[in-house]
Amino acid sequence: MGHIKSFLNESRQELKRVNWPRKEETTRYTIFVIVLSVGLAAFLGILDYMFLQILQHVIL
């Protein structure tokens, strides 16, 4: 039981030392990830469509 209490105390101390990002940084990073994800999904969707068209021309 002492090991668990020690672990929890050390974890709490470590979390106090973490340099948490400000709200503005978090918002900016979140928007960046969303835009990057949508852009990558669109790019892969376009590639998928192009390969599908090529395959349909080859098969037919």
Stockholm file with secondary structure:
# STOCKHOLM 1.0

chainA/1-60         MGHIKSFLNESRQELKRVNWPRKEETTRYTIFVIVLSVGLAAFLGILDYMFLQILQHVIL
#=GR chainA/1-60 SS CHHHHHHHHHHHHHHHHCCCCCHHHHHHHHHHHHHHHHHHHHHHHHHHHHHHHHHHHHHC
#=GC SS_cons        CHHHHHHHHHHHHHHHHCCCCCHHHHHHHHHHHHHHHHHHHHHHHHHHHHHHHHHHHHHC
//
